[in-house]
């Protein structure tokens, strides 16, 4: 009896690990090649070629960049809070990865079928701001701290708009479970919520761009006046996490 129980635990653990890998690995690869596409597009906009040396047409450039950052030394500033300096990148990436646990990729392909999955995602996006705040404060740098104040204010303010935009979705679906929200839109493209809720979609999209500090909402990085933002003192894999 005990052997069958242990076997069930091993099988369940292996299945959970497999689902985590099925979600995280494609996610990381897609993010890596989105940066490649971004650099290519910006290169063409500026009459350049962009990445084209590593692999055919530069397709291996994201992998080369990842290896470079993994092999670089993580330098901790002498007067920084070393413990918080190391913890901050983890606090930034952990909520971003954990949020994907409730996203349904198929009818059965979901890591955790949580009833309040919409609230779960909103909560995790709010937790991510602590990594930004701690990174700027622990660095003991005036430039990093200034960027932290900017970024925290921006993330918190735009989360309000994101939350109100999602209210329309949960009212239309009658549920805060992501799986049930997807099922409420089954059918053709005309049944999707983006048509009746187009203004809310635009608000959510703009708020999402602002919350991730992408242009034109990249005032937190402030490359013209504060160098690189709250991660100015970071290097190596810790910098890559941000």
Secondary structure, DSSP 4 states (H G I P E B T S, - for coil): -HHHHHHHHHHHHHHHHHHHHHHHHHHHHHHHHHHHHHHHHHHHHTT---S-SSSGGGTTHHHHHHHHHHHS--PPPTTS-HHHHHHHHHHHHHHHHHGGGG--SSSS--S---TTHHHHHHHHHHHHHHHHHHHHHHTT-HHHHHHHHHHHHHHHHHHHHHHHHHHHHHHHHT-S-HHHHHHTT-SSGGGSHHHHTHHHHHHHHHHHHHHTT-TTS-TTT-TTTSTTGGGTT--HHHHHH-
